[in-house]
Amino acid sequence: MRRGHRHTKLDIWRGMTARGCPPTRPRAGISEALAHGSGVSASRLLGSDGQRLGRVIDLVVGLDAKESHPPLVGAKVRIGGRELFIPARQIVSLAPSAVRTSTNKLNLARFQRRPGEALLRGDLLGRDMIEITTARLVRAREIELVHERRAWRVAGIDTSIRARLRRLLPRWRHRVGKPVRFVGWSELEPFPAYIPSSRRRLARRLARLHPAQIADLVEAASHDQADEILSSVEESRDLEASVLEELDDEHRIRFLRDRSNTDVAALLARLPSDDAADLVMQVDQSRRRPVLDLLPAAKSAQIRELLRYNPETAGGIMNPGFVRVAMDGTVADAIAGVRAAGIPAQEVQAVYLSDAGGRFRGAVAVADLLRAEAQDALVALVRTRTPTVTTSADIPDIACVMSDYDLLSLAVVDDHARIVGVIVLDDVMERVLPDDWRRRRRLLSG
C-alpha cells in the first residue's frame, strides 16, 4: 500500500468480493462488519443489560444526495404495542440475531419518518431500482450493509435469486455470506413512488443518459414505473421530446393519450418535422387537427405537407428542414447557413446547392466545408455525381442508393428537380431493421 493512501472498509470489501474472497472480519465492538439488511431488520431488540425489549421492525437510512453510501440513522422498533424510533447513536450491536442498544431508557414518542429517510425493508427491499451506469432495472433482493467510518451504511444490493431464498428460508436467514450479484449504491436510483424525496435526484441522474437509454428503461418498466420515469424527464422539454421519439409505438401512443393537446403540440414543436409527422399519425384522429392548429404556423405547414405522402416513401420520411445554399456561394456562405439554420447537429450532414429556380445542383459534406478555405467556391467541392431520389421512391430503393454511394444523407426532389427535403440514415434504419429491434438491443446490452 502506498504511504499516505488510506483504503476504506468499503474499498477493501468491494475489492475482496470482486476477487471472490470472503468478507471482512468483525470489528471490535461491532457484531459483524457486513450484514444483510433483511435479517437485521427483523431481529430481536435487546437493552443494555441484554434483556429483550421488543422487536426491530425496520432500519431507517438517510438518503442524502451528498452521501454515496447512505448511513443508518436509526431503527423502527415495536415495544409493548408501540412503534418507536431508536437513533443510530444508541445502537451498539447490529446482527441478524439481535440489535442491542446502549440504554434501556428509550424515547416513547411514536415513530415518524422524516423527509429524506427511507425504510430499508418497507421502501427498498424487493423493489426495482434503476442502475444508472447500465441504464437497466434491477431488483433489490437483499440490501447489503457495511460498517465504515463509525457508522453502518448501505453498501449496495444483491440482485441474485440466492439472496431472495436466504430471506425466505429460516435456516439461511442468518448466514452472512458475500453477495452473488452486487451493485453498489452509488450506481442506483430508487423510484420516487417508494422514496418521494428522490424525485428531483432521479430527474438529475436520468438527464445524464442518452434518450434511447431512457426509452429502454420506460419500455422495460411497469406502467407506474414508466410514468415515473417520464414524469422525471418532463422538466426538460427537449429531453422529453427526444425520449418520446425513441419509444416504441405502444408506449408512444400511451404517452400521447395521457397528455393534453397543448402538451402534445409543445413536444411536437421540438422534434424534426418528419418525426413530428409520424407522431401526429399516432394521435387519436379527432385530436390531430386541434394539435396541428396549436403549432407555430411554419411548423404546422411542414407537417401537413409531409402528411400528404405515403409514410413508406421518401416523401413520407424526409425532413423538410435542411441547409440550402445558392450554387454560386462560397464556403463561408455555407458555414453561415449551417450556423443560422438551428437544425440539430445529427441532422446536418451536408449543405445542398440550388439554382435560382430551386432546382438541385449538388451537395457538399460538412466535413469538406471544414477542410476548405472560406473563400473557396462551393461548386468546386461538389462531387461529380450526387444522387437524389423522388418523393415517391420506396424504402428499399432509398436504402440501396444510400448504401451504394456511402451516404449519411440523401436529397429528395420533386418532379421538377427542386429539392424538397432530406433523408438521413437514421430515418432509413428505423424502417429496415426488424420489428423487434428494440428488444434485441436490450438483450445485447445485457
Secondary structure by P-SEA (a helix, b strand, c coil): ccccccccaaaaaaaaaaacccccccccccccccccaaaaaabbbbcccccccbbbcbbbbbbccccccccccccccccccbbbbbcccccccccccbbbbcccccccccccccccccccccccccbbbbcccccbbbbccbbbbbbcccccccccccccaaaaaaaacccccccccccccccccccbbbbccccccaaaaaaaaaaaccaaaaaaaaaaccaaaaaaaaaaacccaaaaaaaaaaccaaaaaaaaaaccaaaaaaaaaaccaaaaaaaaaaccccaaaaaaaaccaaaaaaaaaaacccccccccccccbbbbbcccccaaaaaaaaaacccccccccbbbbbcccccccccccaaaaaacccccccccccccbbbbbcccccaaaaaaaaaaacccbbbbbcccccccccccaaaaaaaccccaaaaaaaaaac
